[in-house]
Amino acid sequence: MNEKIALFLQKVEKDETLVAKLSAIKNPDEAYALAASVQDGFTKEEFVAAMEGIRNGDLTAEDLEKLAGGVDIDNTVFEATYSIASVAAIGALSI
């Protein structure tokens, strides 16, 4: 997963307003536009692939570590899982 997307997901985890905005979005173009306005450094294709990976549960241990902020994955599985739950609205998009 692109590190900038991981930074975006960390921001989502900490911002209930952002979660609400993402929950209201119904298409990938709008989701990407919002994501890119919050964090730069990734393409729409990278964003869509990452969201599909979250939706499908295809995240690697390395991806989870990035979501947890680079902290030792053994100590942060709960936080990383919470990050993924925070962006479940994105995974529900018809991407």
N, C-alpha and C positions, 0 to 999 in steps of 0.2 A: 504494500500500500504506500502511496506517495506520502511522504512525511508532512506535507502541507495539508493534505486531507485529514491526517491524524490530528493536526493542530486544530483544524476546523471542528472535528468531532469533539475534541476536548472543550472547545468553546461552547458547543451545543450543550454538553453535559452541565455546564455551569450557568446556563442562561435559559430560564423557563420561558421567557418571551420568545426567544429564538425557536425553542421546541414548538411553541404554539403556532408560530408563523409557518414552520415546516409542516406541521400537521394539517394546515389549511391548504397547502399546495397540492395540486392534482396532476401536475405534469413535470417531466424531467427538466424541461427548459427553465421553468420557473424555479425549480429546486436548485439547479446549477447557478442561476442568476443570483439567488439569495446567498448561496454558499460562497460564490466568488466575491460577493460584496462584503462578506465577513472575513474571508481569508483568500489571499491570492496564491498563485504558484501551482495550479493544476488545471488541466484541460477538462472540457466537458466529458470527453471519453474516459479519462481517468476517474472522474467523479462518478459517472454512471457505473463503471466497472467496480469501484469500491462499494457503492450502494448495493449493487447486485450481490457482491460478496457478503455483505452484512446480512442481506435478506436471506441468502442461501446458506448462511453459516459457514462460509468458506474461508474464514480468517485463520491465518497461521499464528503460531505462538509469537512470531516476530511482529505481526500486525497488532496482536493484543498488547504487546509490550509498548508499541508506539502509541496506542490509544491510552495506555496507562501513564504516558509521559516519560517513557524510557526507564522507568523504575523496574527493578527485579520482578519479573513476572510472577514468581512464586508468592510475593508479598502483595500483589495488586490484582489478582484475578477478580476479586469482588468489584474493585473500582473499574476495571476494564469492562466487566459485564454490565455495570451500571451505565457506562458510556454507550455501549451498544443498545441498551434498553432506551436510553435517552434519544437515540436517533431512529427508533423503530418506525417513527412516522415517515422517515425517508424511505425505509425499506418497503413500506406499504405503497409507495408510488408505483404507478404502472410504467416502470422503466424497462 
